[in-house]
Amino acid sequence: MLTDRQSLILCGFMAVGIFVGGLLDILDNFLTLTILTIIFSAILVNIFIQKKRHREEINDSDNIE
């Protein structure tokens, strides 16, 4: 789904968004929360997809031998 570089960029946006949102006191804003939640969800989905793909690769390599 996402490459490692894209995941790191999303994590950076998330960290900067939380930091700036906290400084400006706009974390209660609906739009800010929605954007940060979407970024966080994309990161989590990517982690689970990559773990599943990694497990399938391990199982496939075990079946070949």
PyMOL commands that set and color helices and strands:
alter all, ss='L'
color gray80, all
select helices_A, chain A and resi 4-24+30-64
alter helices_A, ss='H'
color red, helices_A
deselect
rebuild
show_as cartoon
